[in-house]
Amino acid sequence: NTGIDEAKGRYIAFLDDDDMYTRERLELALRGLRRTPLSICWRGNVSDHRPVANRVLEDSIYDTILEAEVPHLGQTALERTLAPHFNERYQAAEDTEWWLRLSYLATVSTVPRVGYLFRVHNEERHRNDLPARVRHRLLLLDEYSGYFAARPRAAAYQWKKIGLLAQGLGDLTLARSAFTRSTHSATS
């Protein structure tokens, strides 16, 4: 939020301290920003630069943004005046909640080339451990219950994520419950 507040340029792009841009990252951002006020490029791994977990998102995505993994913030560039602050209550899902609010405000274009290189970590990150990730996904489902009620595919995906996280925690009761809710949401 401090970076957003202090930014002075026309556009904002994000870069985590342990990740990297490709040489053409900012040019890819400008290519997308010529079409829409919000642009994403594809993400690759630092180790091999191959594309991973990328979506092609175009135009209005508010209804579908949470049906799959949201783009990493490092894939994102946008007009500074549109950049909402991150809701700090969502410490382990702040990007997901931020994308939901941002997708209501702006259309998006995808430049299907790797411009952001993500470093994979095996260890847990500060404030982003499995219990926090479960807790904040549940908070998202609760606070945006109207959104998810109207978009069962998005609800199904979020419950599936909670089920997988709960499995990782060894909480099989929560995992079963979440997977059941995911299945019921998907068939609604």
Order of alpha helices (4+ residues) and beta strands (2+ residues): alpha-beta-beta-alpha-beta-beta-alpha-beta-alpha-alpha-alpha-alpha
